[in-house]
Amino acid sequence: MRVFRAAERRSVITLTLRPAPINQNYVKEKYVMVFEKVKALLAEQLDADEAGITEETKIMDDLGADSLDIVEMLMAIEDEFGVNVPDEDAQSLKTVGDVVRYIEERA
């Protein structure tokens, strides 16, 4: 029987880490879930027809939101999704799809 001392034997273990495959169905379901919540939020806040809101709907032009409505929308998004939206980012959120993608990237 041979006893190895730590100094006599060294092992090297190499691990190859690969990212888990992305479940496309999960990604799509999450996007749809966020879209439905944003759509409901906007419809309630702006008294708009929820069925007429799509990803391409322009929040100010198509839904008639003014600057106060935008601030209220951003506050509601922060409460609902836990996403902080700085003023400089808020200016780039023109369509419902923009808002959904912004939430998806940060939530």
C-alpha positions as CSV (number, residue, x, y, z in Angstrom):
1,M,0.0,0.0,0.0
2,R,1.4,3.3,-1.0
3,V,0.4,6.6,0.7
4,F,0.7,9.7,-1.5
5,R,1.5,12.9,0.1
6,A,-0.1,16.1,-1.2
7,A,3.3,17.3,-2.5
8,E,3.9,14.0,-4.4
9,R,0.7,13.9,-6.4
10,R,-1.1,16.8,-8.0
11,S,-4.2,16.5,-10.0
12,V,-5.5,19.0,-12.5
13,I,-9.1,19.1,-13.2
14,T,-10.3,21.0,-16.2
15,L,-13.9,22.0,-16.4
16,T,-15.5,23.3,-19.5
17,L,-18.6,25.4,-18.7
18,R,-21.1,25.9,-21.4
19,P,-24.1,28.2,-21.1
20,A,-27.4,26.4,-20.8
21,P,-29.4,26.4,-24.1
22,I,-31.9,29.1,-24.3
23,N,-35.5,27.8,-24.1
24,Q,-37.1,29.8,-26.9
25,N,-40.6,29.0,-25.7
26,Y,-39.8,30.4,-22.3
27,V,-38.4,33.6,-23.8
28,K,-41.5,34.0,-26.0
29,E,-43.9,33.3,-23.1
30,K,-42.1,35.8,-20.9
31,Y,-42.3,38.5,-23.7
32,V,-46.0,37.8,-24.2
33,M,-46.6,38.0,-20.5
34,V,-44.8,41.4,-20.2
35,F,-46.6,42.6,-23.3
36,E,-50.0,41.7,-21.9
37,K,-49.3,43.4,-18.6
38,V,-48.0,46.6,-20.3
39,K,-51.0,46.6,-22.6
40,A,-53.4,46.3,-19.7
41,L,-51.6,49.0,-17.8
42,L,-51.7,51.4,-20.7
43,A,-55.4,50.6,-21.5
44,E,-56.4,51.3,-17.9
45,Q,-54.3,54.4,-17.5
46,L,-55.2,56.0,-20.8
47,D,-58.7,54.7,-21.1
48,A,-57.8,53.0,-24.4
49,D,-59.2,49.9,-26.0
50,E,-56.8,47.1,-25.0
51,A,-57.6,45.1,-28.1
52,G,-56.3,47.9,-30.3
53,I,-52.9,48.1,-28.6
54,T,-50.1,46.3,-30.4
55,E,-46.3,46.3,-30.2
56,E,-46.2,49.0,-32.9
57,T,-48.7,51.3,-31.1
58,K,-47.1,54.7,-30.5
59,I,-47.8,55.7,-26.9
60,M,-48.1,59.4,-27.5
61,D,-49.4,59.6,-31.1
62,D,-51.7,56.6,-31.1
63,L,-52.9,56.5,-27.5
64,G,-52.8,60.2,-26.9
65,A,-50.6,60.1,-23.9
66,D,-49.1,63.4,-22.7
67,S,-46.0,64.0,-20.6
68,L,-47.9,63.5,-17.3
69,D,-49.3,60.2,-18.6
70,I,-45.8,59.1,-19.5
71,V,-44.5,59.8,-16.0
72,E,-47.4,57.9,-14.5
73,M,-46.8,55.0,-16.9
74,L,-43.1,54.9,-15.9
75,M,-44.0,54.9,-12.2
76,A,-46.5,52.1,-12.8
77,I,-43.8,50.1,-14.7
78,E,-41.3,50.6,-11.8
79,D,-43.9,49.4,-9.3
80,E,-45.1,46.4,-11.4
81,F,-41.8,45.2,-12.8
82,G,-39.2,46.6,-10.4
83,V,-37.4,48.3,-13.2
84,N,-36.0,51.8,-12.7
85,V,-36.3,53.9,-15.9
86,P,-34.0,57.0,-15.9
87,D,-35.2,60.1,-17.8
88,E,-32.7,59.6,-20.6
89,D,-34.0,56.1,-21.3
90,A,-37.6,57.2,-21.0
91,Q,-37.1,59.4,-24.1
92,S,-36.4,56.4,-26.3
93,L,-39.5,54.5,-25.3
94,K,-41.9,55.5,-28.2
95,T,-43.9,52.4,-28.8
96,V,-45.4,49.7,-26.6
97,G,-42.8,47.2,-28.1
98,D,-40.0,49.6,-27.0
99,V,-41.4,49.5,-23.4
100,V,-41.7,45.7,-23.4
101,R,-38.2,45.2,-24.7
102,Y,-36.8,47.6,-22.2
103,I,-38.5,45.7,-19.3
104,E,-37.4,42.4,-20.7
105,E,-33.7,43.5,-20.8
106,R,-33.8,44.8,-17.3
107,A,-36.2,42.7,-15.3
